[in-house]
Amino acid sequence: MLLFYVGMAVLLLFLFVLFKKTGVSSPFSRIALLSALFSILATVCLVHNYTVSLIPGIQDGISISNTLAYYLIGEDGWSHAKFRTAFHYAVVSSILCLMLYIAATIQESRKKV
């Protein structure tokens, strides 16, 4: 899970530098919006994985239901508790990214006035 968020941070940092060099207006809020969207996508995949793992009989044992959840959770130690914990961390990161987007939008709108 940490590797996914580090990779996303590197990608978003690269995009931020690219946006600044090309003269995109409001680059920080656009990067914050992209990070929020990526985080929400990860949260949706993890909640799907967690809810599917709770339904007995859908799969033979416990497994991962989608590819992004597999990259976020990893291969070792699958359990309902690990799936729930990954989902909770994703929710917290999504909320933080949305708050960052709101703050960046407010800050950049103040600079224009």
Secondary structure, 3 states (H helix, E strand, C coil): CHHHHHHHHHHHHHHHHHHHHHCCCCHHHHHHHHHHHHHHHHHHHHHHHHHHHHCCCCCCCCCCCCHHHHHHHCCCCCCHHHHHHHHHHHHHHHHHHHHHHHHHHHHHHHHHC
